[in-house]
Amino acid sequence: MLFLFGVPHNNNQIKSIQMNGVQSSVKVPQFLNLEFLVTNDKTEAIKIGTLFSNLDNLITLHQREQK
């Protein structure tokens, strides 16, 4: 996901909703409404999709462990 923040447009969007304080943060509902620029390269797009799929599975696993 770090690659998303390397694109100036994406980075500016995050900064626009960032809450400053002792530790900067972004609320999930605001984050979900952002539109990120991604690649047109099919191979890279597949890798990005796989990354998000794996991340989703990992989140689900952790949520099950906490119950």
C-alpha positions as CSV (number, residue, x, y, z in Angstrom):
1,M,0.0,0.0,0.0
2,L,3.0,2.2,0.4
3,F,3.2,2.6,-3.4
4,L,-0.1,4.5,-3.3
5,F,1.4,7.3,-1.3
6,G,4.3,7.7,-3.8
7,V,1.8,9.3,-6.2
8,P,1.5,13.0,-5.5
9,H,-2.2,13.1,-6.2
10,N,-2.9,10.2,-3.7
11,N,-0.6,11.7,-1.1
12,N,-2.4,15.1,-1.4
13,Q,-5.7,13.4,-0.8
14,I,-4.5,11.7,2.3
15,K,-3.1,15.0,3.6
16,S,-6.4,16.8,3.0
17,I,-8.3,14.4,5.4
18,Q,-5.4,13.8,7.9
19,M,-6.1,14.7,11.5
20,N,-3.1,16.2,13.2
21,G,-2.3,15.7,16.9
22,V,0.2,13.8,18.9
23,Q,-0.1,11.0,16.3
24,S,-1.6,11.9,12.9
25,S,-4.5,9.7,11.8
26,V,-7.2,9.3,9.2
27,K,-10.7,8.1,9.9
28,V,-11.7,5.0,8.0
29,P,-15.0,6.4,6.5
30,Q,-13.1,9.3,5.0
31,F,-10.4,7.0,3.7
32,L,-12.9,4.8,2.0
33,N,-14.3,7.7,0.0
34,L,-11.0,8.6,-1.6
35,E,-10.3,7.8,-5.2
36,F,-6.7,6.6,-5.7
37,L,-4.7,6.7,-9.0
38,V,-3.3,3.3,-9.9
39,T,-1.4,1.8,-12.7
40,N,-2.5,0.9,-16.2
41,D,0.1,-1.9,-16.3
42,K,-1.9,-5.2,-16.2
43,T,0.8,-7.2,-14.5
44,E,1.2,-4.5,-11.8
45,A,-2.6,-4.3,-11.4
46,I,-2.8,-8.0,-10.8
47,K,-0.1,-7.7,-8.1
48,I,-2.0,-4.8,-6.5
49,G,-5.2,-6.8,-6.5
50,T,-3.5,-9.8,-4.9
51,L,-2.0,-7.5,-2.3
52,F,-5.5,-6.2,-1.3
53,S,-7.0,-9.6,-1.4
54,N,-4.3,-10.9,1.0
55,L,-4.7,-7.9,3.2
56,D,-8.5,-8.5,3.4
57,N,-7.9,-12.1,4.3
58,L,-5.4,-11.1,7.0
59,I,-7.8,-8.6,8.5
60,T,-10.6,-11.2,8.5
61,L,-8.2,-13.7,10.2
62,H,-7.3,-11.2,12.9
63,Q,-10.9,-10.3,13.5
64,R,-11.8,-14.0,14.1
65,E,-8.9,-14.4,16.5
66,Q,-10.1,-11.5,18.6
67,K,-13.6,-12.9,19.1
